[in-house]
Amino acid sequence: MAERDTDSEDYYSYEDDFEEESETDEEESEDENLELSHRKHQENRISSKLAEIEEHISYLKKLLDTSKDFIAGGYESRNAEFKKLPSTKTLPLPEYVAHRIDKNELYNKFGFVTFSRVTQDEDGHIVTKSLPRNTKVIKTIAIGKDRSPGSVSCFGDDKIWTTVEGKIMELHNLDGKLLKSVKTRSRNDAWDITTTKRGYLVYSDPGSKTVNRMRKKHIKELIRLRGWTPCCVCSTSLDGLLLTMISEDRKQSKVVHYTDSCEEKQTIQLDDRGNPLYSTKSWKLYVSENRNLDVCVADTDANAVVVVNQTGDLRFRYTGPHSSSKPLKPDGITTDSQCRILIADSDNHKIHILDQNGEILRYITSDLSDGPFRLCVDTRNNLFVAERNSGNIKMIAYT
């Protein structure tokens, strides 16, 4: 019974507040109606005065044309009358009244930021430790051990593209059901794939030195290189493309930024001292654009991840912890909505998670015994890992 009384008090309190708000709204509505009425009246008076002036101007023109002196002699000027405009009302300007900010109320409504605890690992790398987070394999998408998945790219949050047997690109749902299968136009291998913001699948074809786009099984050539071989590709936030490439003589490598109309916008190749940023041994130059527009390249043969800003200036080079039995072998890279960089380290059977400044946040090591290979992240920060040996793609929750 006591609870009902409390509820009644709350109800009446709410009703009183509602009545007060209603009264205020009615008063404001009346003021607005009066204001509108005054404006309408003023507009009518001005319109009437303008019509009268126009009529008088017409009369004066006729007067100029008349030859009757007695009519012209009787003219009296009305300039003084017309100089007097209809009375105007000075409208008060709105006034902002600031209330005292209650910080506790803000905390209750929006929450607050807490700082992570920063420590160092045994190699001296800074490790940012936040609240405990569990890594969980949500789904395992079986592609087939004899047709191991290669590159992967999320298509929305419920489908994923992957390459199998090199020249075949397949679209699967999260239950592993095959929805679409397409071969490359040249029948060469598709080295890397990405999905654009418009939902098109784009793939690089080193054999024909082209980058191609697929839409509803129709394949269109977007880029054809001369003297260079395309390697890996990713879509940008503005629906352009980042494409890594090496020269035919294997002496140069670079990243080229293309616009959404496939025009060259930027070339990233050398650091500020004129030294090459990337190795030239193979096509293994995996690329991803971070949310802060940094360009992140996993350079497998250099055992490093190279990150430059959007103007091409080197920000950092990550080579992994020195304590590992094997050096870092970055066989895939992706970024998430928090600007974190995720690196597939296949030889060490782990995934490195860095912040946008290159500091290690944590590792994912569980359920990766078959060697993490290629990576992608959906809009909900679910991680998809293509495994080198098992023929599976694992969907992992890591945040």
Order of alpha helices (4+ residues) and beta strands (2+ residues): alpha-alpha-alpha-alpha-beta-beta-beta-beta-beta-beta-beta-beta-beta-beta-beta-beta-beta-beta-beta-beta-beta-beta-beta-beta-beta-beta-beta-beta-beta-beta
